[in-house]
Amino acid sequence: MVSTLVSALRFDGLADGYDNSRPAPPAAVIDVLCRYAGMARPTRVADIGCGTGLSTRIWIGRAGAIVGVEPCDDMRRRARQSTDAVPGGETVRFVAGTSAATGLAPASVDIATCSQSLHWMEPEPAFAELARILRPGGVFAAIDADMTPSFGGPAEAAFFALRRRTKALEAQHRPTAVRRWDKAGHLARMEASGRFAFTRELLAHQIEPGSGLRLVGLALSLGSLAALLDHGLSEEECGLADLRREAAAMGDTPVPFHWSYRVRLGVTPQA
């Protein structure tokens, strides 16, 4: 739980930029999860580590009750603000909690999700809590976007370069004591937990409007880059200056950002 709280603090102060630049999961993911849950309209959906609610709001109109669980106050503030602006937003509530202690009642959730968040969570406590709040035959999904959208050109290459550079700089400088579990291992850890009767991986895709401005915002929403800048490294050292130049060269013409998602799904045992 301490690790989860430290990870949440990594994104403190980034909520507004995060909400404006990050992608929302595809609607097709909802359809698939409902199929596995055996119901067209879940009674309750819980989005754990919901951040600014990007992955919570997609359930508006598709579920009876929706709850986002998030330990970071700044993220919950933006989640509430953004959700209030959406028709049907009153069906969503946001609560303070962690993956190990959601505060939700036992067997009260049909579908639970972790979107862009499971890699920050201690696996065994998180899976134990998910098993506790999901009803028999309930569905859990870890939804992760490949965080570099596909759109072609020098700006995309500059974004890749920034991500490679920040990863190397993190290993060198260790600006924060945060543990991160590799996303590629999610499914194996789910299987090893013994909490799910069935697991598998799915792929999904989404196209959203993109721009150079959004690409820079996406970079600034990365906790790794924010930590390095706070640590005293320059934008030039981190590759952000190069990205800003290439993003500016894109001009104001919108471009399609193609996002790819990996969904690791688990179904709890039937009673």
Secondary structure, DSSP 8 states (H G I E B T S, - for coil): -HHHHHHHHTTTT-HHHHHHHS----HHHHHHHHHHHT-SS-SEEEEET-TTSTTTGGGTTTSSEEEEE-S-HHHHHHHHHHHHTSTTGGGEEEE---SS-----TT-EEEEEEES-GGGS-HHHHHHHHHHHEEEEEEEEEEEE-SS-B--SHHHHHHHHHHHHHHHHHHHH--S------GGGHHHHHHHHT--SEEEEEEEEEEEEE-HHHHHHHHHT-HHHHHHHHTT--HHHHTHHHHHHHHHHTTT--EEEEEEEEEEEEE----
